[in-house]
Amino acid sequence: MRAFITRLLTLGRHGEDGQATTEYALVLLGAALIALLVIGWATTGGGSGRIGQLFDSVIDSVVDKL
């Protein structure tokens, strides 16, 4: 009985061997999804105009400080 309980307690420990790799892969997939959504938004009609306005305001702000 003692061996059975010890075996049950050690089963959970072996299941975490690849957990860090799995979490890393999920984070990369999430980042790729967000990047694709941003690229899709930026290349459609509404996004490109806003990016241009943001770029213009940043450049104007830098030039005003010189």
FIBA-469948 format. One record per atom (N, C-alpha, C): x, y, z. Coordinates in Angstrom, 2 decimals. Layout:
<pts>
PT         u         v         w
PT         X         Y         Z
...
</pts>
This chain:
<pts>
PT         u         v         w
PT      0.83     -1.20      0.00
PT      0.00      0.00      0.00
PT      0.87      1.26      0.00
PT      1.94      1.20      0.75
PT      2.84      2.36      0.82
PT      3.45      2.67     -0.56
PT      3.82      1.65     -1.29
PT      4.38      1.85     -2.62
PT      3.34      2.46     -3.56
PT      2.09      2.06     -3.42
PT      1.02      2.61     -4.25
PT      0.82      4.11     -3.98
PT      0.83      4.49     -2.72
PT      0.66      5.91     -2.35
PT      1.85      6.73     -2.83
PT      3.05      6.17     -2.68
PT      4.25      6.87     -3.16
PT      4.17      7.07     -4.67
PT      3.71      6.04     -5.36
PT      3.57      6.14     -6.84
PT      2.55      7.21     -7.22
PT      1.45      7.30     -6.52
PT      0.44      8.31     -6.80
PT      0.97      9.72     -6.56
PT      1.77      9.88     -5.53
PT      2.31     11.20     -5.22
PT      3.37     11.63     -6.23
PT      4.07     10.71     -6.82
PT      5.12     11.07     -7.79
PT      4.57     11.23     -9.21
PT      3.36     10.79     -9.47
PT      2.80     10.93    -10.81
PT      2.66     12.39    -11.22
PT      2.26     13.25    -10.33
PT      2.09     14.66    -10.65
PT      3.39     15.36    -10.97
PT      4.46     14.90    -10.41
PT      5.76     15.55    -10.64
PT      6.27     15.31    -12.04
PT      6.01     14.14    -12.58
PT      6.52     13.83    -13.93
PT      5.76     14.57    -15.02
PT      4.57     15.02    -14.74
PT      3.78     15.70    -15.75
PT      4.21     17.13    -16.02
PT      5.14     17.66    -15.22
PT      5.57     19.05    -15.39
PT      6.87     19.18    -16.16
PT      7.39     18.11    -16.69
PT      8.68     18.14    -17.38
PT      8.69     19.09    -18.57
PT      7.66     19.09    -19.39
PT      7.62     19.94    -20.57
PT      6.76     21.17    -20.42
PT      6.43     21.51    -19.19
PT      5.50     22.63    -18.96
PT      6.09     23.95    -19.42
PT      7.37     24.22    -19.14
PT      7.99     25.48    -19.53
PT      8.01     25.62    -21.04
PT      8.31     24.54    -21.74
PT      8.33     24.57    -23.20
PT      6.94     24.85    -23.75
PT      5.94     24.24    -23.17
PT      4.57     24.45    -23.61
PT      4.13     25.89    -23.37
PT      4.46     26.42    -22.20
PT      4.10     27.81    -21.91
PT      4.80     28.76    -22.86
PT      6.07     28.50    -23.15
PT      6.82     29.34    -24.09
PT      6.18     29.31    -25.48
PT      5.79     28.13    -25.92
PT      5.16     28.01    -27.23
PT      3.83     28.75    -27.27
PT      3.05     28.67    -26.20
PT      1.77     29.38    -26.16
PT      1.97     30.89    -26.16
PT      2.98     31.37    -25.45
PT      3.27     32.81    -25.46
PT      3.67     33.26    -26.86
PT      4.50     32.47    -27.54
PT      4.89     32.82    -28.91
PT      3.70     32.82    -29.86
PT      2.81     31.86    -29.70
PT      1.60     31.83    -30.54
PT      0.72     33.04    -30.27
PT      0.59     33.43    -29.01
PT     -0.20     34.62    -28.66
PT      0.42     35.88    -29.25
PT      1.74     36.00    -29.15
PT      2.42     37.17    -29.71
PT      2.27     37.22    -31.23
PT      2.36     36.06    -31.87
PT      2.19     36.01    -33.33
PT      0.78     36.41    -33.73
PT     -0.21     35.96    -32.96
PT     -1.60     36.33    -33.25
PT     -1.81     37.83    -33.11
PT     -1.28     38.41    -32.06
PT     -1.41     39.86    -31.87
PT     -0.70     40.61    -33.00
PT      0.48     40.15    -33.38
PT      1.21     40.78    -34.48
PT      0.41     40.71    -35.78
PT     -0.19     39.57    -36.05
PT     -1.00     39.44    -37.27
PT     -2.22     40.35    -37.23
PT     -2.84     40.48    -36.08
PT     -3.99     41.38    -35.96
PT     -3.58     42.83    -36.17
PT     -2.45     43.23    -35.62
PT     -1.97     44.61    -35.78
PT     -1.60     44.87    -37.24
PT     -0.93     43.92    -37.87
PT     -0.56     44.09    -39.29
PT     -1.82     44.15    -40.15
PT     -2.79     43.30    -39.86
PT     -4.04     43.34    -40.62
PT     -4.76     44.66    -40.45
PT     -4.78     45.18    -39.22
PT     -5.44     46.46    -38.97
PT     -4.69     47.59    -39.67
PT     -3.36     47.54    -39.62
PT     -2.55     48.63    -40.19
PT     -2.62     48.66    -41.71
PT     -2.82     47.53    -42.33
PT     -2.82     47.51    -43.80
PT     -4.20     47.75    -44.39
PT     -5.24     47.75    -43.57
PT     -6.56     48.08    -44.09
PT     -6.76     49.59    -44.06
PT     -7.84     50.06    -44.59
PT     -8.08     51.49    -44.75
PT     -7.95     52.33    -43.50
PT     -8.55     51.94    -42.38
PT     -8.56     52.77    -41.17
PT     -7.22     52.86    -40.48
PT     -6.46     51.79    -40.48
PT     -5.21     51.77    -39.73
PT     -4.10     52.58    -40.34
PT     -3.99     52.56    -41.65
PT     -2.87     53.24    -42.29
PT     -2.93     54.75    -42.08
PT     -4.10     55.32    -42.11
PT     -4.23     56.76    -41.87
PT     -3.86     57.15    -40.45
PT     -4.25     56.33    -39.50
PT     -3.93     56.62    -38.09
PT     -2.44     56.49    -37.82
PT     -1.81     55.51    -38.44
PT     -0.36     55.35    -38.25
PT      0.36     56.54    -38.84
PT     -0.08     57.02    -39.98
PT      0.52     58.21    -40.58
PT      0.35     59.44    -39.69
PT     -0.82     59.60    -39.10
PT     -1.04     60.72    -38.19
PT     -0.16     60.61    -36.95
PT     -0.02     59.42    -36.41
PT      0.84     59.21    -35.24
PT      2.28     59.53    -35.58
PT      2.75     59.06    -36.72
PT      4.12     59.34    -37.16
PT      4.33     60.84    -37.33
PT      3.38     61.51    -37.96
PT      3.49     62.96    -38.15
PT      3.54     63.70    -36.82
PT      2.72     63.30    -35.85
PT      2.71     63.98    -34.56
PT      4.01     63.73    -33.80
PT      4.57     62.54    -33.91
PT      5.86     62.26    -33.25
PT      6.97     63.10    -33.89
PT      7.01     63.17    -35.18
PT      8.03     63.96    -35.87
PT      7.88     65.44    -35.53
PT      6.65     65.94    -35.54
PT      6.42     67.35    -35.19
PT      6.85     67.64    -33.75
PT      6.58     66.72    -32.85
PT      6.98     66.89    -31.45
PT      8.50     66.94    -31.30
PT      9.19     66.08    -32.02
PT     10.66     66.07    -31.97
PT     11.23     67.35    -32.58
PT     10.70     67.79    -33.69
PT     11.19     69.00    -34.35
PT     10.93     70.22    -33.48
PT      9.80     70.28    -32.79
PT      9.49     71.41    -31.91
PT     10.47     71.51    -30.72
PT     10.99     70.39    -30.29
PT     11.92     70.40    -29.16
PT     13.34     70.75    -29.57
PT     13.63     70.78    -30.85
PT     15.00     71.11    -31.31
PT     15.21     72.56    -31.34
</pts>
